[in-house]
Amino acid sequence: MVRYAYEDFFPGQTIELGTAVVDREEMLSFAVAFDPQPFHIDERAAKASVLGGLCASGWFTCSLWMRQNVLTVLSDSTSQGSPGGTELAWPAPVFPGDALRCVMQVKAVRVSAKRPELGLVEFTGTAHRPGPNGADQVVMRLTFTGIFGLRG
């Protein structure tokens, strides 16, 4: 039996997805292949930028978060994919060595009107890193809908 089906989600629920540590080499390889902007691939250019140092592509940050979501929830669920989302934000840069705490919160749930064997779950996902004075700093936020099969 799977751990997560549609019925296992409820509004206000928070799911801790674990921590993803930003590996410098993995971050650079991703940037070279998919987002080769100077502040993602060149140390000197990054130091001269408003970011102040070599930082991760936001898409890499999303990928780290998604890996945690798959490991913690989706790989043991009735997930049927996602029709998309409504928000994606990178309010703060991510740097090599950052330990990102990945979290998912359920915003809303509903059974599909057209396919009653499926449920739609709206989530807000966030990645946080320790900020100044020990307070978490949100470095990525996304809102999306997941499609899950019902248990019954």
Secondary structure, DSSP 4 states (H G I P E B T S, - for coil): --SB-GGG--TT-EEEEEEEE--HHHHHHHHHHH---HHHH-HHHHHHSTT-S----HHHHHHHHHHHHHHHTGGGB-B----EEEEEE--S---TT-EEEEEEEEEEEEE-SS-TTEEEEEEEEEEEEE-GGG-EEEEEEEEEEEEEE---
